[in-house]
Amino acid sequence: MRTERIHLVEGEGPNHLQMTLDASLYLGSAWEYRLSCPGLSLKVHSEERREPGLVWCSLPKDAVWIFPG
């Protein structure tokens, strides 16, 4: 999944997943966040500053690809 397709949102909804914001890095024009939940780690970019802890993110179903391993 491309990082630009993942968005931080305010709560539950279709295709939303609750994750832990583990780390953040300011890139000058946006923030990069490292998110995790059991079995999944993601990077998200946002212009808003967020505190570590639980957050919700939107994962558009047309942007999710699953490859058998």
Secondary structure as UniProt FT lines:
FT   HELIX           3..5
FT   STRAND          7..9
FT   TURN            14..15
FT   STRAND          16..26
FT   STRAND          31..37
FT   TURN            38..39
FT   STRAND          40..46
FT   STRAND          53..58
FT   HELIX           61..63
//
